[in-house]
Amino acid sequence: MTYHAKVIAGGKIVIPADLRREFGIKDGDTLILEKDEEGGLSIMTFEQSVRDSQRRARAIFGESYSIDQFLRERRADWGEE
């Protein structure tokens, strides 16, 4: 489904209420705007951005890699273990 958003004074974007409800967007929430390869604009909630970053990290490090493992490796690199 296609939605339309209006840009009002000060560059503010009015997101349709249906989308705000669907994505749980509340007043004061942080949204991430990103320019894509074709020059388009993508808007994500902060939570969506975190999940996307986690997906990318899993693709690089594997499913079982954890922050604990990362910290152990760094401590070993720094001679702390």
C-alpha positions in Angstrom: 0.0 0.0 0.0 1.2 3.5 -0.8 1.0 6.3 1.7 1.5 10.0 1.4 3.3 12.2 3.9 3.2 15.9 4.0 6.2 18.1 4.8 5.2 21.1 6.9 7.0 24.2 8.2 10.5 23.5 9.5 10.9 20.4 7.4 8.7 18.3 9.6 7.2 15.2 8.1 3.6 14.2 9.0 3.5 10.4 9.0 0.0 9.0 8.5 -1.7 7.8 11.7 -2.2 4.2 10.3 1.6 3.9 9.9 2.4 5.4 13.3 0.1 2.8 14.9 1.3 -0.1 12.8 5.0 0.6 13.6 4.4 1.9 17.2 5.8 5.3 16.5 5.0 7.7 19.3 5.7 11.4 19.8 9.4 12.0 20.6 10.6 8.7 19.0 13.8 8.7 17.0 13.6 7.7 13.4 16.5 6.9 11.1 16.5 8.4 7.6 18.8 6.8 5.0 19.5 7.5 1.4 19.5 4.3 -0.7 21.6 3.4 -3.7 19.1 4.8 -6.2 18.8 8.1 -4.4 15.6 7.2 -2.6 14.8 7.8 1.0 14.2 5.1 3.6 12.7 5.8 7.1 13.2 3.3 9.9 12.4 3.2 13.5 15.3 3.0 15.9 14.3 -0.6 16.7 14.3 -1.5 13.0 17.7 0.0 12.6 19.1 -2.0 15.6 17.6 -5.3 14.2 19.1 -4.5 10.7 22.5 -3.9 12.3 22.2 -7.2 14.3 21.3 -9.1 11.1 24.3 -7.6 9.3 26.6 -8.5 12.2 25.3 -12.1 12.2 26.1 -12.3 8.5 29.7 -11.3 9.2 30.4 -13.0 12.5 28.0 -15.9 12.5 24.9 -16.7 14.5 26.7 -17.9 17.7 29.1 -15.0 18.1 28.3 -13.1 21.3 29.4 -9.9 23.0 31.0 -12.1 25.7 33.2 -13.8 23.0 34.1 -10.4 21.6 35.1 -9.0 25.0 37.2 -12.2 25.7 39.0 -11.7 22.3 39.7 -8.0 23.0 41.0 -8.7 26.5 43.3 -11.4 25.1 44.5 -8.9 22.4 45.2 -6.3 25.2 46.9 -8.9 27.4 44.3 -8.7 30.1 43.5 -12.4 30.3 
